[in-house]
Amino acid sequence: MTVGYEPWDAARGAEIIAEHAKLEGATLVILHALQEAFGYVPEPAIPMVAEALNLSRAEVHGVFTFYHGFRKQPAGRHVLKLCCAEACQAAGGDALAARAEAKLGVSLGHTTADERVTLEPIYCLGLCATAPSAMLDGRVVGRLDEARIDALVAEAQR
């Protein structure tokens, strides 16, 4: 599944913000909607959200930085998330993460130079019984081993 994002446009950002501003918990909803549209939350959107919700920039920035799922930069064409929670670590997830980092040539939290793959840590996919686990473009995969992580990396690089 290849993800296509819109390029950042302040007018489109304002439209998204206005569409969600009256909802309960609007800060999170708007940040998610912006990331869904643009692939990340552009820095100029933070003051726009603050103004629309009558919050300080610091409050919106605090929400943005508190949650690990929000990106400051556009993601690659594919996003490979590796679980870094305790159950996955105990089942060998750290070694598999290091293997994926070596194969992609980037560390967790970064995107390959060709912008094909963003490798991200995620803190629990809820698959503890099938640890270690990962998610590629929204598809969860459990019971990872060297062969399965290699296959996920190869799939993401296509």
Buried (B, 14 or more C-beta within 10 A) or exposed (E): EEEEBEEBEEEBBBEBBEEBBEEEEBBBBBBBBBBEBBBBBBEEBBEBBBBBBEBEEEBBBEBBEEEEEBBEBBBBBBBBBBBBBEBBBEBBBBEBBEBBBEBBEBEBEBBBEEEBBBBBBBEBBEBBEBBBBBBBBEEBBBEBEEEBBBBBBEBBBE
